[in-house]
């Protein structure tokens, strides 16, 4: 098992958290997702034989959020589910 630690920008409510979690759990090999809304931290546990970090990042981006910037670098922006 591996754990990928991401910082996801754009999440502003529980709906955003649910959307990101659902997108990540749909990636084959992902076995756990922990999200902290206040700072955008997302920890993803996965089987490295089934999933790759690029697949995890792509799932978050397909859900409409940005990966990799720190919370301080990118201001939070609401998405369609939050408006």
N, CA and C atoms as an extended XYZ file, in Angstrom:
249
Properties=species:S:1:pos:R:3:atomname:S:1:resname:S:1:resid:I:1 pbc="F F F"
N         0.840       -1.186        0.000 N   UNK     1
C         0.000        0.000        0.000 CA  UNK     1
C         0.880        1.243        0.000 C   UNK     1
N         0.427        2.235       -0.726 N   UNK     2
C         1.077        3.531       -0.780 CA  UNK     2
C         0.067        4.583       -0.367 C   UNK     2
N         0.570        5.738        0.040 N   UNK     3
C        -0.299        6.873        0.330 CA  UNK     3
C         0.212        8.080       -0.436 C   UNK     3
N        -0.683        8.688       -1.183 N   UNK     4
C        -0.382        9.905       -1.929 CA  UNK     4
C        -0.951       11.068       -1.129 C   UNK     4
N        -0.122       12.087       -0.883 N   UNK     5
C        -0.549       13.272       -0.142 CA  UNK     5
C        -0.689       14.420       -1.133 C   UNK     5
N        -1.911       14.931       -1.261 N   UNK     6
C        -2.190       15.994       -2.217 CA  UNK     6
C        -2.698       17.229       -1.508 C   UNK     6
N        -2.566       18.360       -2.170 N   UNK     7
C        -3.245       19.577       -1.755 CA  UNK     7
C        -4.163       19.940       -2.916 C   UNK     7
N        -5.457       19.961       -2.631 N   UNK     8
C        -6.461       20.214       -3.664 CA  UNK     8
C        -7.066       21.588       -3.430 C   UNK     8
N        -7.031       22.425       -4.443 N   UNK     9
C        -7.620       23.752       -4.312 CA  UNK     9
C        -8.979       23.783       -4.998 C   UNK     9
N        -9.833       24.635       -4.477 N   UNK    10
C       -11.158       24.804       -5.045 CA  UNK    10
C       -12.272       24.186       -4.237 C   UNK    10
N       -11.941       23.367       -3.242 N   UNK    11
C       -12.989       22.777       -2.401 CA  UNK    11
C       -13.436       23.816       -1.382 C   UNK    11
N       -14.754       24.044       -1.296 N   UNK    12
C       -15.234       25.061       -0.365 CA  UNK    12
C       -16.391       24.593        0.512 C   UNK    12
N       -16.851       23.345        0.335 N   UNK    13
C       -17.963       22.870        1.150 CA  UNK    13
C       -17.977       21.347        1.192 C   UNK    13
N       -18.899       20.812        1.955 N   UNK    14
C       -19.033       19.372        2.071 CA  UNK    14
C       -19.367       18.709        0.742 C   UNK    14
N       -20.097       19.413       -0.115 N   UNK    15
C       -20.405       18.874       -1.436 CA  UNK    15
C       -19.157       18.677       -2.269 C   UNK    15
N       -18.232       19.625       -2.163 N   UNK    16
C       -16.955       19.513       -2.873 CA  UNK    16
C       -16.176       18.304       -2.363 C   UNK    16
N       -16.144       18.147       -1.056 N   UNK    17
C       -15.439       17.017       -0.451 CA  UNK    17
C       -16.024       15.714       -0.964 C   UNK    17
N       -17.344       15.613       -0.987 N   UNK    18
C       -18.002       14.396       -1.467 CA  UNK    18
C       -17.671       14.121       -2.921 C   UNK    18
N       -17.644       15.167       -3.724 N   UNK    19
C       -17.350       15.014       -5.150 CA  UNK    19
C       -15.924       14.505       -5.363 C   UNK    19
N       -14.964       15.075       -4.655 N   UNK    20
C       -13.568       14.646       -4.783 CA  UNK    20
C       -13.407       13.219       -4.266 C   UNK    20
N       -14.015       12.921       -3.134 N   UNK    21
C       -13.902       11.576       -2.559 CA  UNK    21
C       -14.485       10.534       -3.507 C   UNK    21
N       -15.643       10.815       -4.072 N   UNK    22
C       -16.286        9.883       -4.997 CA  UNK    22
C       -15.405        9.664       -6.232 C   UNK    22
N       -14.821       10.736       -6.760 N   UNK    23
C       -13.950       10.623       -7.932 CA  UNK    23
C       -12.731        9.760       -7.628 C   UNK    23
N       -12.149        9.944       -6.452 N   UNK    24
C       -10.966        9.170       -6.083 CA  UNK    24
C       -11.299        7.712       -5.816 C   UNK    24
N       -12.421        7.467       -5.159 N   UNK    25
C       -12.813        6.085       -4.860 CA  UNK    25
C       -13.159        5.302       -6.119 C   UNK    25
N       -13.419        5.987       -7.227 N   UNK    26
C       -13.712        5.325       -8.489 CA  UNK    26
C       -12.450        4.831       -9.201 C   UNK    26
N       -11.288        5.269       -8.755 N   UNK    27
C       -10.028        4.833       -9.362 CA  UNK    27
C        -9.724        3.418       -8.863 C   UNK    27
N        -9.573        2.454       -9.775 N   UNK    28
C        -9.249        1.089       -9.348 CA  UNK    28
C        -7.961        1.063       -8.530 C   UNK    28
N        -8.017        0.420       -7.380 N   UNK    29
C        -6.856        0.312       -6.507 CA  UNK    29
C        -6.870        1.269       -5.335 C   UNK    29
N        -7.712        2.302       -5.376 N   UNK    30
C        -7.815        3.226       -4.247 CA  UNK    30
C        -8.613        2.538       -3.145 C   UNK    30
N        -8.031        2.507       -1.943 N   UNK    31
C        -8.679        1.811       -0.831 CA  UNK    31
C        -9.094        2.743        0.302 C   UNK    31
N        -8.641        3.991        0.278 N   UNK    32
C        -9.020        4.927        1.325 CA  UNK    32
C        -8.742        6.355        0.927 C   UNK    32
N        -9.647        7.256        1.348 N   UNK    33
C        -9.504        8.679        1.050 CA  UNK    33
C        -9.845        9.468        2.308 C   UNK    33
N        -8.935       10.323        2.742 N   UNK    34
C        -9.157       11.211        3.878 CA  UNK    34
C        -8.977       12.639        3.392 C   UNK    34
N        -9.989       13.482        3.626 N   UNK    35
C        -9.949       14.856        3.147 CA  UNK    35
C       -10.163       15.825        4.299 C   UNK    35
N        -9.320       16.851        4.371 N   UNK    36
C        -9.479       17.937        5.332 CA  UNK    36
C        -9.847       19.182        4.543 C   UNK    36
N       -11.092       19.593        4.651 N   UNK    37
C       -11.596       20.720        3.863 CA  UNK    37
C       -10.866       22.019        4.180 C   UNK    37
N       -10.571       22.273        5.439 N   UNK    38
C       -10.020       23.567        5.845 CA  UNK    38
C        -8.693       23.908        5.172 C   UNK    38
N        -7.886       22.918        4.875 N   UNK    39
C        -6.593       23.203        4.242 CA  UNK    39
C        -6.415       22.507        2.893 C   UNK    39
N        -7.431       21.783        2.446 N   UNK    40
C        -7.370       21.129        1.148 CA  UNK    40
C        -6.514       19.888        1.092 C   UNK    40
N        -6.085       19.380        2.237 N   UNK    41
C        -5.232       18.189        2.248 CA  UNK    41
C        -6.057       16.950        1.948 C   UNK    41
N        -5.524       16.131        1.048 N   UNK    42
C        -6.178       14.885        0.663 CA  UNK    42
C        -5.131       13.779        0.719 C   UNK    42
N        -5.405       12.766        1.517 N   UNK    43
C        -4.533       11.604        1.621 CA  UNK    43
C        -5.251       10.425        0.980 C   UNK    43
N        -4.600        9.815       -0.002 N   UNK    44
C        -5.200        8.718       -0.748 CA  UNK    44
C        -4.340        7.466       -0.559 C   UNK    44
N        -4.929        6.426        0.007 N   UNK    45
C        -4.246        5.144        0.148 CA  UNK    45
C        -4.631        4.281       -1.042 C   UNK    45
N        -3.625        3.650       -1.658 N   UNK    46
C        -3.903        2.870       -2.856 CA  UNK    46
C        -2.918        1.726       -3.019 C   UNK    46
N        -3.330        0.748       -3.789 N   UNK    47
C        -2.495       -0.391       -4.147 CA  UNK    47
C        -1.670        0.026       -5.357 C   UNK    47
N        -0.357        0.132       -5.171 N   UNK    48
C         0.510        0.620       -6.243 CA  UNK    48
C         0.553       -0.322       -7.447 C   UNK    48
N         0.065       -1.535       -7.302 N   UNK    49
C        -0.019       -2.451       -8.435 CA  UNK    49
C        -1.214       -2.172       -9.327 C   UNK    49
N        -2.179       -1.417       -8.805 N   UNK    50
C        -3.400       -1.133       -9.557 CA  UNK    50
C        -3.571        0.333       -9.933 C   UNK    50
N        -3.008        1.238       -9.155 N   UNK    51
C        -3.195        2.671       -9.392 CA  UNK    51
C        -1.844        3.374       -9.414 C   UNK    51
N        -1.799        4.470      -10.116 N   UNK    52
C        -0.601        5.304      -10.210 CA  UNK    52
C        -0.950        6.711       -9.737 C   UNK    52
N         0.032        7.451       -9.217 N   UNK    53
C        -0.232        8.825       -8.790 CA  UNK    53
C        -0.869        9.686       -9.887 C   UNK    53
N        -0.461        9.489      -11.134 N   UNK    54
C        -1.029       10.282      -12.230 CA  UNK    54
C        -2.526       10.022      -12.388 C   UNK    54
N        -2.976        8.792      -12.149 N   UNK    55
C        -4.399        8.470      -12.231 CA  UNK    55
C        -5.175        9.163      -11.114 C   UNK    55
N        -4.563        9.241       -9.952 N   UNK    56
C        -5.195        9.879       -8.796 CA  UNK    56
C        -5.354       11.379       -9.054 C   UNK    56
N        -4.291       11.997       -9.521 N   UNK    57
C        -4.342       13.420       -9.840 CA  UNK    57
C        -5.361       13.696      -10.940 C   UNK    57
N        -5.370       12.865      -11.962 N   UNK    58
C        -6.306       13.056      -13.080 CA  UNK    58
C        -7.754       12.951      -12.610 C   UNK    58
N        -8.046       12.057      -11.676 N   UNK    59
C        -9.412       11.907      -11.166 CA  UNK    59
C        -9.876       13.184      -10.474 C   UNK    59
N        -8.992       13.794       -9.692 N   UNK    60
C        -9.339       15.044       -9.009 CA  UNK    60
C        -9.565       16.149      -10.033 C   UNK    60
N        -8.713       16.228      -11.025 N   UNK    61
C        -8.844       17.267      -12.048 CA  UNK    61
C       -10.108       17.077      -12.882 C   UNK    61
N       -10.468       15.827      -13.195 N   UNK    62
C       -11.713       15.570      -13.927 CA  UNK    62
C       -12.937       15.983      -13.116 C   UNK    62
N       -12.805       15.930      -11.795 N   UNK    63
C       -13.909       16.354      -10.921 CA  UNK    63
C       -14.014       17.880      -10.864 C   UNK    63
N       -13.028       18.590      -11.425 N   UNK    64
C       -13.103       20.048      -11.513 CA  UNK    64
C       -12.257       20.816      -10.517 C   UNK    64
N       -11.264       20.165       -9.930 N   UNK    65
C       -10.426       20.799       -8.919 CA  UNK    65
C        -8.969       20.752       -9.334 C   UNK    65
N        -8.145       21.605       -8.725 N   UNK    66
C        -6.722       21.682       -9.035 CA  UNK    66
C        -5.920       20.946       -7.985 C   UNK    66
N        -4.835       20.317       -8.422 N   UNK    67
C        -3.965       19.558       -7.525 CA  UNK    67
C        -2.574       20.144       -7.555 C   UNK    67
N        -1.953       20.227       -6.387 N   UNK    68
C        -0.547       20.560       -6.331 CA  UNK    68
C        -0.205       21.904       -5.744 C   UNK    68
N        -1.070       22.886       -5.844 N   UNK    69
C        -0.783       24.188       -5.260 CA  UNK    69
C        -1.119       24.154       -3.772 C   UNK    69
N        -0.382       24.919       -2.988 N   UNK    70
C        -0.707       24.979       -1.574 CA  UNK    70
C        -1.927       25.852       -1.372 C   UNK    70
N        -2.588       25.695       -0.250 N   UNK    71
C        -3.782       26.483        0.047 CA  UNK    71
C        -3.492       27.974       -0.007 C   UNK    71
N        -2.280       28.364        0.390 N   UNK    72
C        -1.931       29.782        0.416 CA  UNK    72
C        -1.667       30.322       -0.988 C   UNK    72
N        -1.277       29.454       -1.925 N   UNK    73
C        -0.945       29.894       -3.272 CA  UNK    73
C        -2.171       30.176       -4.135 C   UNK    73
N        -3.238       29.415       -3.937 N   UNK    74
C        -4.416       29.544       -4.793 CA  UNK    74
C        -5.644       29.772       -3.918 C   UNK    74
N        -6.311       30.892       -4.088 N   UNK    75
C        -7.516       31.129       -3.274 CA  UNK    75
C        -8.592       30.114       -3.618 C   UNK    75
N        -9.356       29.743       -2.621 N   UNK    76
C       -10.443       28.793       -2.826 CA  UNK    76
C       -11.509       29.402       -3.733 C   UNK    76
N       -11.956       28.630       -4.698 N   UNK    77
C       -13.008       29.074       -5.606 CA  UNK    77
C       -14.104       28.042       -5.566 C   UNK    77
N       -15.336       28.504       -5.495 N   UNK    78
C       -16.432       27.551       -5.455 CA  UNK    78
C       -16.648       26.947       -6.835 C   UNK    78
N       -17.156       25.726       -6.853 N   UNK    79
C       -17.469       25.013       -8.088 CA  UNK    79
C       -18.981       24.962       -8.235 C   UNK    79
N       -19.436       24.360       -9.294 N   UNK    80
C       -20.852       24.291       -9.578 CA  UNK    80
C       -21.686       23.721       -8.435 C   UNK    80
N       -21.144       22.779       -7.701 N   UNK    81
C       -21.909       22.169       -6.625 CA  UNK    81
C       -22.060       23.103       -5.427 C   UNK    81
N       -21.291       24.152       -5.391 N   UNK    82
C       -21.268       25.028       -4.213 CA  UNK    82
C       -21.968       26.354       -4.430 C   UNK    82
N       -22.397       26.612       -5.606 N   UNK    83
C       -22.977       27.917       -5.901 CA  UNK    83
C       -24.442       27.937       -5.613 C   UNK    83
